[in-house]
Amino acid sequence: MFRRPVLQVFHQFVRRESEIASSLVLERSLNRVQLLGRVGQDPVMRQVEGKNPVTIFSLATNEMWRSGESEVYQMDLGDVSQKTTWHRISVFRPGLRDVAYQYVKKGSRIYVEGKVDYGEYTDKNNVRRQATTIIAVNCC
């Protein structure tokens, strides 16, 4: 008889306490990328005054699918479509940066782990542009 109202009050109390606690505690989140593809250009090492050097290169990943009615695998490939996506990879970590610069070459097939970074920069014509970069934490 008293069980239901007591549980409702308890749930309301717990819900209220968890709302208060979640506003005080920083939540954890995840920003992780895993890419396997081919390098589009030889890496370039850049350094801006007062900042650490960075190795930059592009990586192409391909997505393939077959259009048509039959989804069953056949030896005849039929109409295969492909989409290539280019990623800008930046390597800041000192040891990894040097290895990437020295050993990664155009056409190499490599695996990159990192995080997505969205930023802005001003180009030569003084126009603000947006850039998406993968900050590598492991590669090659």
Salt bridges, closest charged atoms under 4 A:
ASP98 OD1 - ARG97 NE 3.71
GLU120 OE1 - ARG128 NH2 2.16
ASP123 OD2 - ARG129 NE 3.05
